[in-house]
Amino acid sequence: MVLRVDDEESRAVVAGAGPPVRFVLVERPGQVAALNRGCEHARGEFVAITDDDTVPRPDWLRAIAARFATDARIGAVGGRDVVHEGGRIDDGDAAAVGRVRWWGRRLGNHHLRSHLQDVDFLKGANMAFRACALQPFDSKLRGKGAQVCNDLEATWSVRRRGWRVVYDPGIVVDHYPAPRHGGDIRGQRPIQAERDDAHNEAYALLRHAAWWHRPILLAYLVLVGTRATPGLLLVASPGMPGPQRRRAPALAGARLSALRTLRSPRRLRCHRAATGSRRFQD
């Protein structure tokens, strides 16, 4: 289990909750540093990842192992995170999960009911990797806390390198969204958090796209964007709130800055030590 060096409360709760757990401490801020610290110490054939505000179902690990066993070409698997919020569950259905349309629109839907399918990306609350397919989580992603889209970048990378990425509805966690830290508060997001979100999505998609595909993706993101971080054309539509209109230029700039991030040196590299563990080094 990965813990911040000063998180004595979590250490005490986990230590008294059941079987012995090996704690791995992290000093650097941000989710990416914590993920890489945990992956560095993982020694198994598979690496399963969930969040601190989720509760995996009893058969979670068994279902993950069973799905990997069906095909050696599967590099990552994940499933549904049943979101519990305000005493309710969004129990709808979705035909498509975890897809990136060729023009850049991203479909999530990991919290809804669906069927077994190959996908482009998984959700960080419920994902697992074949160790040999996993590369370091990207330290270029922005943000002091959640560093959103780290799951998109990691699993989209696996997909683009030729592995299968599979969504299995039988792999389930219950998700109880907890407050975020580091300036990215759910429902009260400051402009910097939205800028980080816009940058990270653009960077994650562009990094693993062919050179000819990048202009299409970037144009869609800058002009249309998403509901949470709308682009320049979307904010011009009737009924768009004034605050969103005023933020549009800053979000467009953040997306364009992903091009500069792509050209900057990559800080982390991965190699295997004699013990079989991964070393993610600067």
N, C-alpha and C positions, 0 to 999 in steps of 0.2 A: 504494500500500500504506500502511495506517495503522499508525503505530508510536508507542509511548511515547517521550517525549523522551530517556529514559535507556536505551533498548533498543538499544545499539550492536551487540550480538551478532547480533540478527536482521537489522539493516541490513547487516552484513558478509556474512552468509550469502546474503541475497537479491541483494545487489549483485554477488556473484561467481558466481551460479547460471545466468545466461542473459541475455536481452535487458534493456535498461535499464528500470528501474522508477522511477516517480515516487513519492517518499515524502511522506506527509502526517503531520505530527507532532501529537500530542494531549497536552495537559498535565492535563486534568481526569480524575479517576479514574472507573472504571466503563465497561462496554461500550457503553452508550447514547451517551456522549460520543464514543467512538471511531467508532461507526457514523455519527453525525451529521456528524462531521468529514470522514469519507470521502465521504459522500453530498453534502456541500456542495461538494466539489471535483470531483464527477463531472459530465461534460459530454455524455455520450452519451444516446441515446434510451432505453437500458435501463441499469439498475443491478443487477449480479450480486453476490451476497454469499455468502461461505463463511467457515469458521473457520480458525484457525491450526493446528488438529490434523486437518485433512482434506486429501485429495489428489483434486482433480477429475479425472475421466477425460479422455482427450485430446479427446473431442468434446463436452465439457461446454458451452462457450460456443456452439458451433454448434447443439447441440440446444435450448438456451434460445432462441436467435434464431428457429429454425424453429418452435417452438411459439408464440411471440408472433405470428409471421407468419400463423398460421392464422385469427386473429380479433382485430380491433381492440378488442373488448370485454374482452380478457384484460388484467387489471391486474397480476397477479403469477403467476409459475410457479415450480415447484420439483420435486424428485424424491426419489429414494431416497438415503439415506446408509447405505452398507453398513458396519455397525459391526464393527470388528475389536477383540476384547477377549480377552485370555488365549489368543491363538492360535486363537480360534474365531470363526465368523460366525453370527449368528442369521439363518438362511436360510428362515424360515417364510413363510407367505402370509397376506394380510389382504384381506378384501373391502372394508372401508372404511378410509380414511386421512384424517387431519386433519379430523375432524368434531366439532361441538359440538351435542349433543342439546338439544332445546328446554328440558329441565329443568336442564341445566347440566353433564352428564357430558361430559368431553372425551376423544376417542379420538385417539391419535397415530399409531402404526404406520408412521411414515415410513421406518423402517429395514427394513421387510419388503417382500417382493415383492407387487406389486399391479398394478392396471390403470389406464389413463388415466381420470381422473375430476375433476370439479369438487369442490373442498374448501372448508372454512371457514378453515383456517389451514395454514401451511407451517412447516417446521423451519429454524431459522436457519443450520444448517450447509450448506443447499442451497436457496437461494431467490433470486429475481430479480424486479425490479419494472419496469414501464413508468414512466419517470421522471415523467410527468404524473400518475400515480396515487399516487406515493409522498409521504407526509407525514413530518414529523420523527419519529424514534423518541422515545417519550415520556419526558421527564426526570423524571416523577413516579414511575417505577418504582423500587423500593427495592433496595438492595444495593450493596456496595462494589466488587464484581468483575463477576460474570456478569450480574447484573440479569435473572434468569430471566423468561421470558414476554415479553421484548421482541419476539420473533418472532411470538408469538400476537397481541399487541396490534397490531403493524404490519400483518400480513396479514389479521387479522379486521377491521381498519379498512377495508382495501381492499374486502373482501367486502361489508361493511355499507354502503359508499357506492355499491354497484351494479355494481362491476366483477366479472368472473369471476376466480376464483383456481383455478389448475389444477395438479394433480399429474400429472406425466409420468414413468413409470418408466424412460424412456430418458435422463433427466437424472440422472446418477449421480456421487456422490463417495464415496471411501473414507474412513471416519471412524475415527481412532485416538484415542479419548478421552484427553485429557491432563489433568494436575492443574489444578484451578481455583485461583484466588488470591482475595484479598480476603475471607477468612473463609468461603468456600463450598467446602469440600473434598469431593470425591466420596467417598461411603461413610463420611464422618466429619463429618456436617453438624451444626454447633451449632444451638441453638434459634433464634438470631437469623436464620440462613440459612433455616431452615424458615418462620419468621414472614415473612420477605421473600418467599419463594416463595408462601405462602398469600395474602398481600396482593396480590402482583402478578397472580396468576391472577384473583382476584376483581375487581380494578380493571380489568384488560384486558377481561374479559367484560362488566362492568357499563357501562363507558364507552361502548360502541357498541351497547347494548341499548335497546329502547324502554322508556319509563317503566313500563309495565305488566308488562314482562318481568323487570325488575330484582329485584322481591321473590322471584320463583320461582328465579332463578339464585342469589341470595344465600342463600336458605333451603337449597337443595341443598348449596351449598359449606360452610355452617356446620354443617349436621347430618350430611352424608355425607362430603363432601370427596373426597380421592383416597387411593390406597394409601400414597403418600409422606407426605402431610399429611392424615391422617384427621380427619373431623368428629366432633361430639359423640356421635352415635348409633353411628357405626362403631367408635369406641374402646370402646363398651360391649358389643360383641359378644364371645362367649367366645374365649379364646385370644389376645386382643390383649395384646402385651407391656406391662408396667408403665410403662416410660419413655414409650411412646406415649400411654398413658392420662393421664399427668401433664402432657403437652404440649398436650393437646387444648384446654383453656381458652385458652391463649396463642394457638393457631392460630385459634380462633374469633374472638378479639379482633382478630387481625391482619386477618382477612377483613372484619369489621365496620368496621375503620378505613378500608377502601377507600371507604366512603361519604364520609368526611371528605376523603379525597384527591380525590374527584370534585369537591368543592365548592371546592377551593383553586385559585388562578389557574394557568393553563397558562403555562409559562415560555418555551417555544420557539414561534416562528412561522416560516413559510417564505415567501420571495418569490424571484422570478427576477431576476437582475441582467442588465445589457445583454449580458454575455458568454454568457448562456444557462445559467450555473451556478446552483445553488440556494444561497440564503443562509439559514442557520438561526440566528436571533438571539434573544437574551434580550429 
